[in-house]
Amino acid sequence: MNDPSTATLDDFIRGLPKAELHVHHVGSASARIVSELASRHPGTVPSDLEQLKAFYEFRDFAHFIEVYLAVVALIRTPEDIHYLTYEIAREMATEQQLRYAELTCTPYTSVRPDHPELGMPIEAYTEAIETARVEAERDFGLVLRWIYDIPGEFGLPSADATLDYALHHRPEGLVGFGLGGPELGVSRPQFQPHFEQARAAGLHSVPHAGETTGPQTVWDSLTLLQAERIGHGTSSAQDAALLRHLAETGIPLEVCPSSNIATRAVRTLEEHPIRAFRDAGVTVTVNSDDPPMFGTTLNHEYAVAAQLLGLDEAGVAELARTAVRASFAPEDVRSRVLAEIDTYQHA
């Protein structure tokens, strides 16, 4: 970039210690990782890096889900799960300066109870992610935690199975229970019993809502699923009462600007509601969602947010602190990362 102030801010963002709250396990697979998996399991996904770029050009949200599931299908063995998880952690720590991340995992699509011959036992899945989690913290200093996600497109059977995995095969790093996939035609109220049981077991409620549907989906997630954070929440800007409620309760939105453009949830960055959220006093965290699939990084999302919100270095550092405070990190991890951000900002 030609603007020295912008270059300086980009440099500041690159070195800034960060936490991320809305980032998907499979959706974090970079072209390098997908290429390796595609080489292991030749088929519909190209292993050539240039062809992968074209493969990731989405027409709309439905096409994104189609491509996402094609990548999911590459992850067939516990060894694939371990490789994916460990390599994601390597890139998060070394390229994005992440110190803490809550990875949204969808074990249902790897276990495949609907087609057991295509899946792996939940015990093997759990062991693979947990081994990688421990190794990532040891090798990269990155603390990982898991959110188990119901893939809404598979309906109530997937919710039943995901709840079973969370309650009866609970990995040590599991902190949250979520709901993802398409929102259209997948009403939130039907999952209320699942979230009640997950919350009773001590898991935090973090559903996606209001990404490709209206504000009522967010209201349903708040009132019926007892959401503690909202994934995306993009359409909340259409409802002044909802913005007031979010601001008054302090329930954070996990905002993912480039994702919203890539899936056509928002037409242009200039129209993105992140400013409306900030102006209404809503707690905003900035996240990358499925970064390689959307051609972005967490660093880039911070730069986008800085541009849209008119932030300087102090403002960007406060964004990073907000993510840490909105996280479900252990208190010692939270204190350590906040201190790192302070030290970095004032160095």
N, C-alpha and C positions, 0 to 999 in steps of 0.2 A: 504493500500500500504506500501511496505517496505522502499521505498525511502523517507527519511525525507523531502527533498526539495519538492517532489511532494505532500506529505501530507500537507505541509505548504501551498502550492499554492491552493490545493483543499479547505482548510479551508478558505483561503482568498477569493476564489470565492464564497463560500457559504454565506459569510457575506456581499459581495459586493452589494451595491444598484444598481439596473439595470432597464433598459427599454427594452421592446421587441416590435418589429415591424412586425414580420411575425409569427403569431400564430392564429390558427383557433379556432373559438368559439366551435363548436361541437367537433373538433379534440382535444380539451384540456380536454375533459371529462375523468377523471381518472377512473380506474377500480372501485373505490369506488362509483363514481357518476353514471357510467354506470350500475353497479349492482343495485343501487337504482331504476334507470329508468326502467331497465329490470324487476324488481320485480313489478313495477307499471303496466307494459305492457308486460306480458309474451308472448313469441313468438320465433322468430329466434335467438335472442341474448341471450346467457346464462347469468344468474345472478350470478352463482358461480365464484368466483374470479380466481380459477385455470383454469377453462374452458375458461374464458375470455382471459387469456394469450395465449392459443392455438388459439383462435378465431382471435387474432391480429397478427398471423404469416402470412405475405403476400408473395404470390408467385411472384407478379410483380405489376406494377402500376395499371393495370386494376383491379386486385383483391383487391388492397387497396381501390379503388373507390367503389367497391361492398360492402366491409365491412363498409366503411365510411357511405354509404347510409343506411345500415342496422341500424347503430347507430342513424342516423338522424331520422329514422322512429320511434324511441323510444320517440322522443320529440313531443308530440301530443297536449299539452295544454299550455296555458300561464303560468300555475303553473310549468310545466316542464321547460319552458324557464327560468323562474325566478330562480328556483332551480339550474339549470345548470350554469347560469351566476354567481350567487352569490357564489356558491361553487368553481367554477373555480377561482374566484377572491380571495377567502380565501386561496387556495393552492398557487396561484401565490405570494401572499404577504407574507405568513408565511413560505413557503418552499423554494421559489426562491429569496426572497428579492426584488421582483419587486415593483417599485414605480410608473411606468407608463407602460401601454400596449395599443397597437392598436390591438384590436381583429377583425379578419376578420369574418364577419357574412354573412350567405347566407339565407336571409329571404325567398327567393323563395321556398326552400325545406321545409319550415315550413308553409308557407301560402298555397302552392300547388294550384295555380289558375287553373292548369290542372285538378285537382280533389278536388274541394272545400270541399267536404264532408270529406276529409282526413286532411284538413289543418285548420288553424285558421285565423281570420281577421288580416290584417297587423296592424290595430290599436292596437289589443291585443298584438301582437308580440312586437311592439314598446314600449308600456307601460311596458311590462315585462322586457325588457333589460334596459330601462331607470331607472326603479325603482331599479333594482339590481345594476346598475352603481352608483346611488346616495348612496345607502346603503353601497356598497363596499368602496367608498371613506370615508364615515363616520366611518365605523367599522374597516377598515384595512389600511387606508391611501393610498390606491391604486387608482390612477387616470386612468380610462378606457376611451378609445375612440373607435369608430367603423369605420370599412371599410366595405362597402356593396359590396359583391362579386357576379359577374355573374357566375353561374355554367355552364361552357361551354358545358358540355355534353347535356344540355337541349336546346341548340341552341338559335336562335334569340328571340323566345317568352320569354325565361327567362331573356334575356337582356332587352327587353321592360318592363317587369314587375319590374325588379330590379331598372331600371331607374325611373319608376313611384314611387316606394317606396322611393327612395332617394330624388326625387324632391317634391313629394306631401304628403309624410308622414314622413318627415325628422326628425329623433330624434335629440335632442340637441347635443348628443355626436358624431354625424357623421362627419368624417373629410375626408374620402377617398372613392374612387370608384375603384373596382378591378375586376379581371377576373381570375377564377381558373378552377379546373377540368382538364380533359385530354387535352393535347395540340395537340396530333396527330389527324388530321382530323378536328380540330377546329381552323380555320385560324383567326388571329388577325384583319386583315383589315375589316372584316364584322362588327366589333363592333366600328368602328371609330365614327359613328354618336352618339352613346350612350356616349362615352367618351367625345366628344365635348360638349354635353349638360350638362354632369356632371361637367366638368371643368368650363363651363360658369356659373354654379350655385355655384362655389367656392369650389368644391370638388377636392381633389388631385388625380392624376392618378397613381395607383399602381398595374398594372397587373402582374400576373405570366408570365414568358417567359423563354425559353431556359432551361427548366428542363428536358424534355424528347424529345425535338426537337432541331434543330440546331440553329446557331447564327442568321439566318434570322428572327426567331420569336422575338428575342430581338430587332433587327433593326426595325421590324414592330411596335413593342410596343413603341419604342422611336420616330419613325418618324410619325406614324399614330395615336397612342394613346397618344402621348406626355407624356410618362411615366416619373414620377419624382423619382421613385425608381423602381427597377426590382425585382420581387419575384423569387428567385433562381438565374436565369441567368447562370446556370452551364456551358452551352455550349459556353458562351462568350469566354472562354479560347482558343477556336479553331480558333478565328478570331483576329489577331493582330490589325487590324484597329478598330475593335469594342472595344478592350481593351483600345486603345489610346483614343477613343472617350469617353468612360466611365470615364477614368482618367481625361481628359481635362475638361469635363463638371461637374465632381464631382457627377454624378448620382450614388447613392449607390446601391449595390447589397445586397439583403436580403439572406444571405447564411445560409443553414440549413444542416450541414454535415450528421448527422445520418439519417435524412429523405432521403437524396439522396442515401444512401446505402440501406435503407429499401425498397425503391421503385425501386431499381436497376438502377437509373439514373446514378450512379457512382458505379464501381465494388468494390473498396476497399477504405478505408480512405487514404491509402498511395497515391492513384491516384487522390485524391480530388483536384480540381483546386484552392482551396483557397490560396495556396502559389503563384500561377501564378497571381491571382488577386492582392495580396499584392505587389508582385514584380513589377507589371505594374503600381502601383500607384492608383489602383481602390479603392474607398471607400467601405469598407466591414463592414457590421453589422452581428452579429451572433444571430441566432434564433433557435427555437425548432420546429416550424411548427405544428405538431400534436403530442405533446410529449408522452402521454401515449400509443398512437397507435404505436409509433416507439420505445417504451421502453427507452425513454430518458427524460431529464429535461433540462431547460435552463442552470442550473449549469454544467451539464455534457457537453453540447455543448461548453461552455466556456473552460472547461478543454480540450476537443478535439481540439479546436482552438489553445489553448495555446501550446499543444503538436505539432501540425502541423506547427505552425508559430514560435515556439521557444520563447514563451513569458514568461517574469517574471511578478511579481506583477504589476509593472508599465505598462507593455504592456497590461495586462488584464484590468487594470483600464482604459486605453485609449480606449480599445474596448468598454467598458461600456459607456464612454463619446461619442464615435462615434455614438452609437445608440441613445443617447439623442439628439445629434445635428441633426441627420438625421430624427428625429421624427417630427410629426406635433403637438407637445405638445404646450399649451399656454406658452408664454415667462416666466411667473412667475414659472410655473411648471418646465420648462427646467432649469432655473437658480437654483431653489431649489435642483433638483436632481443632477446637476453638482456639486453644493457645497457639497452635501452629499458624493458624490464619492471622492472629494478632501479630505474632513475631514476623511473619512474612510481610504483612502490610507495612509495618513500621521499620523494616530493615533499611 
